[in-house]
């Protein structure tokens, strides 16, 4: 297997607009390097050659990680040119209680891939730093370490069993927690984090105000209009979170005339493209709707049978969640069912 560095997976593989924006943003090492530099402990960060940070191609990571095309893996020289340090950069818009186990799976896959490369067999494994960027509502609720997921009797001292658990801690950046954002006060692109956080604010006006302010900050800190367009495309793609007409009203209120003109121009183009796509999709929907409805009913029925056989009959609340789920979600649950410990555990993923 080649050890040549490569580009991250294509953004077109990502259906989720939050994952797509994360990938397009932090797939650029000019943004990823200073971000990760601020996440790691200062003493360790100072020993890493961030100028040589490079993304790893998907062919060099595990199958599990390849399936999660939104996640990124980087490597850089650590203290000397011989020793490498890896950063596993995970994006989440919902809290995942299985995160320690999932990250362990990813790390094992990276190490196995590394060992399979010519000349690496028998060598010490590279250090992997897992980092989770969380932008959703409600705060990050997942266990911070793997041992917190292990079932043990009450009143049992950790010292009697914890040494038998492969343990590590991952770094969490919660975009709605001030302490998480403190290291980024001096980062040129901190407005990107504000933009990502704004999408999940519950108040419509606060969401729009923060999003438009973040666009203004981005415009003034970066002369690259293509990235400003990427940010606006992200706002437009976040269906159900950003109301486009409200967005246009907030653009009209921008005092900076240059920013207002460029933002309005990009937004108008995207709105026109959206209408054209809508008309094209409308002609196709009639043909596809029947097929998709049939696939959805079949997938839902199969999953219900699997859940009933594995965990017992569904409760009315569980049935309601299953009935409301889209086909993509049901297909995801079908893949995860054998890793789940209960119906509630599966449906919460």
NUTOR-90881 format. One record per residue (C-alpha): x negated, y, z negated; chain; residue number from 1; residue in three letters. Coordinates in steps of 0.1 Angstrom, whole numbers, always signed. Each point is the difference from the previous one (the first is absolute). Layout:
X	Y	Z	A	NUM	ALA
...
REM end
This chain:
+0	+0	+0	A	1	UNK
-14	+34	+9	A	2	UNK
-10	+24	-27	A	3	UNK
+3	+31	+21	A	4	UNK
+22	+27	-15	A	5	UNK
+32	+8	+18	A	6	UNK
+31	+22	-1	A	7	UNK
+29	-7	-23	A	8	UNK
+31	-17	+14	A	9	UNK
+21	+21	+25	A	10	UNK
+26	+22	-16	A	11	UNK
+26	-13	+25	A	12	UNK
+0	-33	-20	A	13	UNK
+15	+19	-30	A	14	UNK
+38	+5	-1	A	15	UNK
+1	+17	-33	A	16	UNK
-6	+38	+5	A	17	UNK
-17	+3	-35	A	18	UNK
-24	-28	+9	A	19	UNK
-6	+14	+34	A	20	UNK
-9	+35	-13	A	21	UNK
-22	-15	-27	A	22	UNK
-18	-21	+26	A	23	UNK
-5	+28	+25	A	24	UNK
-12	+24	-28	A	25	UNK
-23	-22	-20	A	26	UNK
-12	-21	+30	A	27	UNK
-21	+31	+7	A	28	UNK
-31	-3	-22	A	29	UNK
-4	+38	-1	A	30	UNK
+31	-1	-22	A	31	UNK
-4	-34	-16	A	32	UNK
-36	+5	-12	A	33	UNK
+6	+32	-21	A	34	UNK
+32	-15	-13	A	35	UNK
-16	-32	-12	A	36	UNK
-30	+19	-13	A	37	UNK
+23	+17	-24	A	38	UNK
+18	-31	-11	A	39	UNK
-30	-21	-11	A	40	UNK
-18	+7	-33	A	41	UNK
-25	+28	+5	A	42	UNK
-31	-20	-8	A	43	UNK
+9	-27	+25	A	44	UNK
+12	+24	+26	A	45	UNK
-33	+19	-1	A	46	UNK
-19	-32	+10	A	47	UNK
+21	-6	+31	A	48	UNK
-10	+13	+35	A	49	UNK
+34	+14	+9	A	50	UNK
-14	+14	+33	A	51	UNK
-4	-36	+12	A	52	UNK
+36	-11	-10	A	53	UNK
+15	-21	+27	A	54	UNK
+33	-18	+5	A	55	UNK
+0	-37	+5	A	56	UNK
+18	-16	+29	A	57	UNK
+30	-22	-8	A	58	UNK
-18	-31	+13	A	59	UNK
-23	+3	-30	A	60	UNK
+26	-3	-27	A	61	UNK
+24	-27	-11	A	62	UNK
+32	-10	+18	A	63	UNK
+20	+14	-29	A	64	UNK
-17	+34	+4	A	65	UNK
+4	-1	+38	A	66	UNK
+37	-4	-5	A	67	UNK
+0	+32	-21	A	68	UNK
-12	+22	+28	A	69	UNK
+6	+32	-21	A	70	UNK
-28	-9	-24	A	71	UNK
-36	+11	+6	A	72	UNK
-34	-15	-8	A	73	UNK
-32	+20	+0	A	74	UNK
-36	-7	-8	A	75	UNK
-30	+22	-7	A	76	UNK
-36	-4	-11	A	77	UNK
-4	-1	-38	A	78	UNK
-32	+16	-14	A	79	UNK
-21	-16	+28	A	80	UNK
+6	-11	+35	A	81	UNK
+1	-37	-9	A	82	UNK
+29	-1	-25	A	83	UNK
+35	+7	+12	A	84	UNK
+30	+11	-20	A	85	UNK
+35	-6	+14	A	86	UNK
+32	+21	-7	A	87	UNK
+34	-16	+5	A	88	UNK
+24	+29	+5	A	89	UNK
+36	-10	-6	A	90	UNK
+31	+21	+7	A	91	UNK
+33	-4	-19	A	92	UNK
+33	+19	+2	A	93	UNK
+15	-24	-25	A	94	UNK
-14	-15	-32	A	95	UNK
-10	-36	+3	A	96	UNK
-3	-21	-32	A	97	UNK
-21	-26	+19	A	98	UNK
-27	+25	+9	A	99	UNK
-28	-15	-20	A	100	UNK
+6	-34	+15	A	101	UNK
+4	+14	+35	A	102	UNK
-33	+20	-3	A	103	UNK
-17	-31	-12	A	104	UNK
+12	-19	+31	A	105	UNK
-14	+28	+22	A	106	UNK
-33	+1	-18	A	107	UNK
-4	-38	+4	A	108	UNK
+7	+3	+37	A	109	UNK
-26	+28	+4	A	110	UNK
-26	-21	-19	A	111	UNK
+7	-31	+20	A	112	UNK
-2	+19	+33	A	113	UNK
-33	+16	-12	A	114	UNK
-15	-34	-9	A	115	UNK
+9	-14	+34	A	116	UNK
-21	+26	+17	A	117	UNK
-35	-10	+12	A	118	UNK
-26	+4	-26	A	119	UNK
+23	+6	-30	A	120	UNK
+6	-36	-12	A	121	UNK
-14	-3	-35	A	122	UNK
-6	+37	-6	A	123	UNK
+16	+19	-29	A	124	UNK
+35	+13	+9	A	125	UNK
+5	+37	+7	A	126	UNK
+19	+21	-26	A	127	UNK
+36	+9	+11	A	128	UNK
+17	+30	-15	A	129	UNK
+38	-2	+3	A	130	UNK
+19	+33	+3	A	131	UNK
+38	+5	+1	A	132	UNK
+15	+32	+13	A	133	UNK
+36	+1	-13	A	134	UNK
+24	+26	+13	A	135	UNK
+35	-13	-10	A	136	UNK
+24	+10	-27	A	137	UNK
+2	-12	-36	A	138	UNK
-37	-3	-7	A	139	UNK
-23	-30	+4	A	140	UNK
+14	-28	-22	A	141	UNK
-22	-30	+11	A	142	UNK
-25	-17	-24	A	143	UNK
-34	+16	+1	A	144	UNK
-19	-32	-4	A	145	UNK
+6	-36	+10	A	146	UNK
+0	-14	-36	A	147	UNK
+31	+21	-6	A	148	UNK
+19	-23	+23	A	149	UNK
-9	-32	-19	A	150	UNK
+26	-16	-22	A	151	UNK
-13	-7	-35	A	152	UNK
+17	-8	-33	A	153	UNK
+7	+30	-23	A	154	UNK
-25	+10	-26	A	155	UNK
-29	-17	+19	A	156	UNK
-32	+19	+0	A	157	UNK
-13	+10	+34	A	158	UNK
-35	-11	-9	A	159	UNK
+11	-36	-1	A	160	UNK
+11	-2	+36	A	161	UNK
-8	+32	+20	A	162	UNK
-35	-13	+9	A	163	UNK
+16	-27	+22	A	164	UNK
+18	+26	+22	A	165	UNK
-17	+16	+30	A	166	UNK
+5	+36	-10	A	167	UNK
-6	+34	+15	A	168	UNK
+15	+35	-1	A	169	UNK
+11	+19	+31	A	170	UNK
+2	+38	+4	A	171	UNK
+35	+15	+4	A	172	UNK
+6	+34	+14	A	173	UNK
+36	+9	-8	A	174	UNK
+8	+31	+21	A	175	UNK
+27	+11	-25	A	176	UNK
-23	+0	-31	A	177	UNK
-21	+31	-6	A	178	UNK
-29	-20	-16	A	179	UNK
-3	-21	+31	A	180	UNK
-4	+30	+22	A	181	UNK
-25	+18	-23	A	182	UNK
-31	-13	+19	A	183	UNK
+13	+14	+32	A	184	UNK
+4	+37	-10	A	185	UNK
-31	+10	+21	A	186	UNK
+7	-24	+29	A	187	UNK
+5	+18	+33	A	188	UNK
+29	-24	+9	A	189	UNK
+18	-1	-33	A	190	UNK
+30	+14	+19	A	191	UNK
+4	-34	+17	A	192	UNK
+7	-15	-34	A	193	UNK
+26	+28	-7	A	194	UNK
+16	-8	+33	A	195	UNK
+3	-37	-7	A	196	UNK
+13	+7	-35	A	197	UNK
+26	+25	+13	A	198	UNK
+18	-27	+20	A	199	UNK
+12	-18	-31	A	200	UNK
+12	+30	-20	A	201	UNK
+37	-4	-9	A	202	UNK
+9	+37	+3	A	203	UNK
+5	+10	+37	A	204	UNK
-12	+36	-4	A	205	UNK
-30	-9	-21	A	206	UNK
-9	-27	+26	A	207	UNK
+2	+25	+29	A	208	UNK
-19	+27	-18	A	209	UNK
-28	-23	-10	A	210	UNK
-2	-16	+35	A	211	UNK
-1	+34	+18	A	212	UNK
-26	+13	-24	A	213	UNK
-21	-31	+6	A	214	UNK
+2	+6	+37	A	215	UNK
-11	+36	-5	A	216	UNK
-30	-11	-21	A	217	UNK
-9	-26	+26	A	218	UNK
+2	+25	+28	A	219	UNK
-24	+24	-18	A	220	UNK
-25	-27	-11	A	221	UNK
-2	-19	+33	A	222	UNK
-2	+15	+35	A	223	UNK
+11	-33	+15	A	224	UNK
+35	+6	+13	A	225	UNK
+4	-37	+9	A	226	UNK
-1	-9	-37	A	227	UNK
+26	+27	-7	A	228	UNK
+21	-17	+26	A	229	UNK
-6	-34	-17	A	230	UNK
+12	+15	-33	A	231	UNK
+32	+14	+16	A	232	UNK
+6	-33	+18	A	233	UNK
-2	-17	-34	A	234	UNK
+26	+23	-14	A	235	UNK
+23	-6	+30	A	236	UNK
-6	-38	-2	A	237	UNK
+9	-2	-37	A	238	UNK
+37	-7	+7	A	239	UNK
+23	+4	-30	A	240	UNK
-26	+21	-18	A	241	UNK
-3	+32	+20	A	242	UNK
+30	+17	+16	A	243	UNK
-12	+15	+32	A	244	UNK
+23	+30	+1	A	245	UNK
-9	+10	-35	A	246	UNK
-37	-4	+10	A	247	UNK
+6	+25	+29	A	248	UNK
+16	+25	-23	A	249	UNK
-31	-1	-23	A	250	UNK
-23	+4	+30	A	251	UNK
+20	+32	+10	A	252	UNK
-9	+14	-35	A	253	UNK
-37	-4	+4	A	254	UNK
-17	+34	-2	A	255	UNK
-32	-9	+17	A	256	UNK
+9	+6	+37	A	257	UNK
-27	-21	+15	A	258	UNK
+9	-30	-22	A	259	UNK
+37	+6	+6	A	260	UNK
-4	+0	+38	A	261	UNK
-22	-31	+2	A	262	UNK
+21	-20	-25	A	263	UNK
+32	+10	+18	A	264	UNK
-14	-9	+34	A	265	UNK
-11	-34	-11	A	266	UNK
+32	-7	-19	A	267	UNK
+21	+11	+30	A	268	UNK
-19	-24	+23	A	269	UNK
+5	-28	-25	A	270	UNK
+37	+8	-3	A	271	UNK
+5	+0	+38	A	272	UNK
-19	-33	+3	A	273	UNK
+21	-14	-28	A	274	UNK
+32	+9	+19	A	275	UNK
-12	-16	+32	A	276	UNK
-10	-31	-18	A	277	UNK
+34	+0	-17	A	278	UNK
+18	+0	+33	A	279	UNK
-21	-28	+14	A	280	UNK
+4	-20	-32	A	281	UNK
+37	+6	+2	A	282	UNK
+3	-18	+33	A	283	UNK
-20	-29	-13	A	284	UNK
+18	-3	-33	A	285	UNK
+32	-15	+15	A	286	UNK
-20	-29	+14	A	287	UNK
-22	-5	-30	A	288	UNK
+25	+5	-28	A	289	UNK
+17	-33	+6	A	290	UNK
-33	-19	+0	A	291	UNK
-13	+17	-30	A	292	UNK
+32	-5	-20	A	293	UNK
-2	-37	+8	A	294	UNK
-36	-2	-11	A	295	UNK
+7	+19	-32	A	296	UNK
+29	-23	-10	A	297	UNK
-21	-31	+7	A	298	UNK
-30	+12	-19	A	299	UNK
+21	+11	-29	A	300	UNK
+18	-34	-1	A	301	UNK
-33	-19	+1	A	302	UNK
-16	+21	-27	A	303	UNK
+31	-4	-23	A	304	UNK
-2	-38	+4	A	305	UNK
-37	+0	-8	A	306	UNK
+5	+22	-31	A	307	UNK
+29	-21	-13	A	308	UNK
-20	-32	+5	A	309	UNK
-31	+15	-17	A	310	UNK
+14	+22	-28	A	311	UNK
+38	-8	-2	A	312	UNK
+31	+19	+13	A	313	UNK
-3	+37	+5	A	314	UNK
+17	+24	-24	A	315	UNK
+24	+26	+15	A	316	UNK
-27	+27	-5	A	317	UNK
-26	-21	+18	A	318	UNK
+24	-8	+28	A	319	UNK
+7	+37	+4	A	320	UNK
-37	+7	+4	A	321	UNK
-3	-28	+26	A	322	UNK
+30	+13	+19	A	323	UNK
-14	+35	+2	A	324	UNK
-35	-10	+12	A	325	UNK
-11	+5	+35	A	326	UNK
-14	-28	+22	A	327	UNK
-36	+11	-5	A	328	UNK
+4	-2	-38	A	329	UNK
+17	-34	+1	A	330	UNK
-28	-14	+22	A	331	UNK
-26	+14	-24	A	332	UNK
+18	-17	-29	A	333	UNK
+1	-32	+19	A	334	UNK
-38	+1	+2	A	335	UNK
-4	+9	-37	A	336	UNK
+25	-25	-15	A	337	UNK
-26	-26	-9	A	338	UNK
-20	+25	-19	A	339	UNK
+30	+13	-20	A	340	UNK
+8	-12	-35	A	341	UNK
+38	+9	+2	A	342	UNK
+26	+15	+22	A	343	UNK
-3	+34	-17	A	344	UNK
-38	-2	+4	A	345	UNK
+4	-5	+38	A	346	UNK
+27	+26	+5	A	347	UNK
-21	+26	-18	A	348	UNK
-28	-2	+25	A	349	UNK
REM end
